[in-house]
Amino acid sequence: MLTEVRRRAAFLMVGGGAILASAVLHAMVNVPHLRDDLLEIGARPRLLAAVSLVLYFSVIAMVAFGSLVLATSIAMLRGRPAPAAPLWVTAGAYVAFGLVAFAMVSPSVHFLGYAAMGGLVAIGAAPAGGR
């Protein structure tokens, strides 16, 4: 049977991996597609540059969140204490974004995927044994 630490680390590994995978997809599919759409509608070059910068920053932030979660998972497996605050910030941001986007943009399962990633991180961040 898995120990509590290994179980939590597994949830963090899956959540962090999903966050990194979504960052790669966002960088390779969404950002270029949105740039092409902006070019197609004749967006001014400075607007295109500004929007592209923000979109690529979101990719960098997603990579940072995913890396933080994965690094914490590995640290837990090596017996090191896991700082909870960064995990809760990551989990909260993903759950909030997913639920708000689902409710206010489109009731798409795609947006619930973000909330699910945050949920996995929250499960991994939760204290063992109700402490």
C-alpha positions in Angstrom: 0.0 0.0 0.0 1.2 3.5 -0.8 2.3 5.6 2.1 0.5 8.9 2.6 3.5 10.9 1.4 3.8 8.8 -1.8 0.1 9.2 -2.5 0.3 13.0 -2.1 3.4 13.1 -4.3 1.6 11.0 -6.9 -1.2 13.5 -7.0 1.3 16.4 -7.3 3.2 14.6 -10.1 0.0 14.0 -12.1 -1.2 17.6 -11.5 2.2 19.1 -12.3 2.6 17.0 -15.4 -0.9 18.0 -16.6 0.0 21.7 -16.0 3.2 21.3 -18.0 1.4 19.4 -20.8 -1.2 22.2 -21.1 1.6 24.8 -21.2 3.2 23.0 -24.1 -0.2 22.7 -25.9 -0.9 26.3 -25.3 2.4 27.4 -26.7 2.3 25.2 -29.7 -1.4 25.4 -30.6 -3.4 28.2 -29.0 -0.8 31.1 -29.1 0.0 30.6 -32.8 -3.7 30.2 -33.7 -4.6 33.4 -31.9 -1.7 35.3 -33.5 -2.9 34.1 -36.9 -6.5 35.2 -36.1 -5.2 38.7 -35.1 -3.2 38.9 -38.3 -6.3 37.8 -40.3 -8.5 40.6 -38.9 -5.8 43.2 -39.4 -4.7 43.9 -35.9 -2.1 46.7 -35.6 1.5 45.4 -35.2 1.9 46.9 -31.8 -1.3 45.3 -30.6 -0.3 42.0 -32.0 3.1 42.2 -30.3 1.5 43.2 -26.9 -1.1 40.4 -27.1 1.5 37.8 -28.1 3.8 38.9 -25.2 1.0 38.4 -22.7 0.1 35.0 -24.3 3.7 33.8 -24.1 3.9 35.1 -20.5 1.0 32.9 -19.7 2.9 29.9 -21.1 5.9 30.9 -18.9 3.7 31.1 -15.8 2.1 27.7 -16.6 5.6 26.2 -16.9 6.6 27.8 -13.6 3.5 26.5 -11.8 4.0 23.0 -13.2 7.7 22.9 -12.4 7.0 24.1 -8.9 4.5 21.3 -8.4 6.7 18.7 -9.9 9.8 19.8 -7.9 7.7 19.7 -4.7 6.6 16.1 -5.6 10.1 15.0 -6.1 11.2 16.6 -2.9 8.5 14.8 -1.0 9.6 11.5 -2.5 13.1 12.2 -1.3 11.8 12.8 2.3 12.0 16.6 2.3 9.2 18.7 3.8 6.9 20.2 1.2 6.1 23.9 1.5 2.3 24.1 1.3 1.8 27.7 0.5 3.0 27.7 -3.1 1.0 24.5 -3.8 -2.2 26.1 -2.4 -1.6 29.3 -4.5 -1.2 27.1 -7.6 -4.2 25.0 -6.7 -6.4 28.0 -6.0 -5.4 29.8 -9.1 -6.2 26.8 -11.3 -9.5 25.9 -9.6 -10.7 29.6 -9.6 -9.7 30.1 -13.3 -11.4 26.9 -14.4 -14.6 27.5 -12.5 -14.9 31.2 -13.5 -14.2 30.4 -17.2 -16.7 27.6 -17.1 -19.4 29.8 -15.6 -18.7 33.1 -17.4 -17.1 32.2 -20.8 -18.4 28.8 -21.8 -19.7 25.7 -20.1 -17.0 23.7 -21.7 -15.3 20.6 -20.2 -12.0 22.2 -21.4 -12.3 24.9 -18.6 -13.1 22.2 -16.0 -9.8 20.6 -16.9 -8.0 23.6 -15.4 -10.1 23.2 -12.2 -9.3 19.5 -12.2 -5.5 20.2 -12.4 -5.9 22.6 -9.4 -7.9 19.9 -7.6 -5.1 17.4 -8.1 -2.6 19.9 -6.7 -4.9 20.6 -3.7 -5.2 16.9 -2.9 -1.4 16.7 -3.0 -1.1 19.8 -0.8 -3.6 18.7 1.8 -2.1 17.8 5.1 -1.9 14.1 5.9 -4.4 12.6 8.3 -6.5 15.7 8.7 -3.7 17.6 10.6 
